């Protein structure tokens, strides 16, 4: 019962508040249509538009772009999971107190939850390619910071864990 209430509060309530059902809920209009205008029925909003290309599964699988994007997605997800999974043993092997290492793992997870909506917000306003490049660069910096940790850098371990979580 308690888990159901927590799920209701943390998942369903924010979804009901923030989720939009149509583009008009966000003030968006069809291309070429200004506020208060409407495209006449039967008239295309952009006669010069190119038709959308539809690919079958077989056609898509035969393109290098499909395999490149699939590989990046798969290996990106795997690498993020590996870092999170091995963070506690890594920090304790570096000589950091186990309680601090556990707190670092908690901060990593917390900041992943904070970072995901932040990066999603930026992707709606900036180019997706630019945001992805920034997150990859920040992840690289965070990993270098993690590699530089020593037993006497417990506070830095917490900061690096939080930074790495936010960057991912």
Beta strands, then each sheet from edge to edge (+ up, - down):
end
